[in-house]
Amino acid sequence: MSPVHERPPDPEHIAEAAVTLGQLWRANHELELLSKRMIKSLGVTGPQRMVLRIIARKRGISASGICETARIHASTLTGILERLARGGFIERTRDSDDGRRARFDLTPAGTRIAEARRGTVESAIVTSLASLSPEERAVVRRWLSAFGDALGQERALGDDEVRAS
């Protein structure tokens, strides 16, 4: 049975979901604002900087390695890599063992951006997680993963099924 046809949640869970959703919307709004500020101050968005940081940690990484590390879809990464290459932040080379595979490294401009410490999404995450215990951080990661999975399941529902609820 799909989630649409399950017993409706009780009012307490609905209220808790509303508060949580409000907190998520606020965090998303701040994330978008900071990412836009990063474009002005650093020349890259939050997701682009995340990719630069991954490449900085593992020079010569492949696109599939970046996807695995960042947990993003290849189609999303393609656009990020194209914008970073066009901006002069990364360089692509062919894999010496497999000419079909590209490897990525940072340019000097990309290295400067990857090394920035303040005014970034990553800095805000580090600051916010610093007050939590390792166990609490694990719970946050587990919940975010479960929430992402639930969003994907809801998105996958057919339009007819959603209208029938």
C-alpha positions as CSV (number, residue, x, y, z in Angstrom):
1,M,0.0,0.0,0.0
2,S,1.4,3.4,-0.9
3,P,1.8,6.2,1.7
4,V,-1.1,8.1,0.1
5,H,-3.5,5.4,1.2
6,E,-2.2,4.9,4.7
7,R,-4.0,6.0,7.8
8,P,-3.7,9.8,8.2
9,P,-1.2,11.0,10.8
10,D,-2.5,12.2,14.1
11,P,-2.7,16.0,14.8
12,E,0.5,15.9,17.0
13,H,2.5,14.5,14.1
14,I,1.0,17.0,11.7
15,A,2.0,19.9,14.0
16,E,5.5,18.5,14.4
17,A,5.8,18.1,10.6
18,A,4.7,21.8,10.1
19,V,7.3,23.1,12.5
20,T,10.0,20.9,10.9
21,L,8.9,22.0,7.5
22,G,9.2,25.7,8.6
23,Q,12.7,25.1,9.8
24,L,13.7,23.4,6.6
25,W,12.2,26.2,4.5
26,R,14.2,28.7,6.5
27,A,17.4,26.7,6.2
28,N,16.7,26.3,2.4
29,H,16.1,30.0,2.1
30,E,19.4,30.8,3.9
31,L,21.2,28.2,1.9
32,E,20.0,29.8,-1.4
33,L,20.9,33.3,-0.2
34,L,24.4,32.3,0.9
35,S,25.0,30.4,-2.3
36,K,24.0,33.5,-4.3
37,R,26.4,35.6,-2.1
38,M,29.1,33.0,-2.8
39,I,28.7,33.6,-6.5
40,K,29.3,37.3,-6.0
41,S,32.2,36.9,-3.5
42,L,33.9,33.7,-4.8
43,G,32.5,33.2,-8.3
44,V,31.0,29.8,-7.5
45,T,27.8,28.5,-6.0
46,G,27.7,26.2,-2.9
47,P,27.4,23.0,-4.9
48,Q,30.2,24.1,-7.3
49,R,32.5,24.8,-4.3
50,M,31.7,21.4,-2.8
51,V,32.9,19.8,-6.0
52,L,36.1,22.0,-5.9
53,R,36.7,20.8,-2.3
54,I,36.2,17.2,-3.3
55,I,38.7,17.6,-6.2
56,A,41.1,19.4,-3.8
57,R,41.1,16.4,-1.5
58,K,41.6,13.9,-4.3
59,R,43.4,15.4,-7.3
60,G,42.8,13.5,-10.5
61,I,39.4,12.2,-9.4
62,S,36.9,10.9,-12.0
63,A,33.4,12.2,-12.4
64,S,32.0,8.9,-11.0
65,G,34.3,9.4,-7.9
66,I,32.9,12.9,-7.5
67,C,29.3,11.6,-7.8
68,E,29.9,8.9,-5.2
69,T,31.6,11.3,-2.7
70,A,29.1,14.1,-3.2
71,R,26.1,11.8,-3.5
72,I,24.8,13.6,-6.5
73,H,23.4,12.4,-9.8
74,A,25.7,12.4,-12.8
75,S,23.4,14.7,-14.8
76,T,23.7,17.3,-12.0
77,L,27.5,16.9,-11.9
78,T,27.8,17.4,-15.6
79,G,26.4,21.0,-15.4
80,I,28.6,21.8,-12.4
81,L,31.8,20.5,-14.1
82,E,31.0,22.4,-17.3
83,R,30.5,25.7,-15.4
84,L,33.7,25.2,-13.3
85,A,35.7,24.4,-16.5
86,R,34.2,27.5,-18.3
87,G,35.1,29.6,-15.2
88,G,38.7,28.4,-15.3
89,F,38.5,26.6,-11.9
90,I,39.2,23.1,-13.1
91,E,41.0,21.3,-15.8
92,R,40.0,18.0,-17.5
93,T,42.6,15.4,-18.6
94,R,42.1,12.0,-20.1
95,D,42.7,9.0,-17.9
96,S,45.9,7.4,-19.0
97,D,44.5,3.9,-18.5
98,D,41.0,4.6,-20.1
99,G,40.9,7.3,-22.7
100,R,37.1,7.5,-22.4
101,R,37.3,8.6,-18.7
102,A,38.1,12.2,-17.7
103,R,40.1,13.1,-14.6
104,F,39.7,16.5,-12.9
105,D,42.2,18.8,-11.1
106,L,42.1,22.3,-9.9
107,T,43.6,25.3,-11.6
108,P,45.3,28.0,-9.4
109,A,42.0,29.9,-9.4
110,G,40.1,26.8,-8.3
111,T,42.6,26.1,-5.5
112,R,42.0,29.6,-4.1
113,I,38.3,29.1,-4.0
114,A,38.6,25.6,-2.5
115,E,40.8,27.0,0.3
116,A,38.4,29.8,1.2
117,R,37.3,29.4,4.8
118,R,34.6,32.1,5.6
119,G,31.3,33.0,4.0
120,T,30.7,29.5,2.6
121,V,28.0,26.9,3.0
122,E,30.6,24.5,4.3
123,S,31.6,26.9,7.0
124,A,28.0,27.3,8.2
125,I,27.6,23.5,8.3
126,V,30.8,23.1,10.3
127,T,29.7,25.8,12.7
128,S,26.3,24.3,13.2
129,L,27.5,20.7,13.7
130,A,30.3,21.7,16.1
131,S,27.8,22.0,19.0
132,L,26.5,18.4,18.5
133,S,28.0,15.2,19.8
134,P,29.1,12.6,17.3
135,E,26.0,10.6,18.0
136,E,23.8,13.6,17.4
137,R,25.6,14.3,14.1
138,A,25.0,10.7,13.1
139,V,21.2,11.2,13.8
140,V,21.2,14.4,11.7
141,R,22.8,12.5,8.8
142,R,20.5,9.6,9.1
143,W,17.4,11.8,9.2
144,L,18.5,13.9,6.3
145,S,19.1,10.7,4.3
146,A,15.7,9.3,5.3
147,F,14.0,12.6,4.4
148,G,15.7,12.7,1.0
149,D,14.5,9.1,0.4
150,A,10.9,10.0,1.5
151,L,11.0,13.1,-0.8
152,G,12.1,10.8,-3.7
153,Q,9.3,8.4,-2.9
154,E,6.7,11.2,-2.9
155,R,8.0,12.6,-6.1
156,A,7.8,9.2,-7.7
157,L,4.0,8.9,-7.0
158,G,2.0,9.1,-10.1
159,D,-0.2,12.2,-10.7
160,D,-3.4,10.1,-10.6
161,E,-2.5,8.6,-7.2
162,V,-1.8,12.1,-5.8
163,R,-5.1,13.5,-7.1
164,A,-7.0,10.5,-5.7
165,S,-5.9,11.2,-2.1
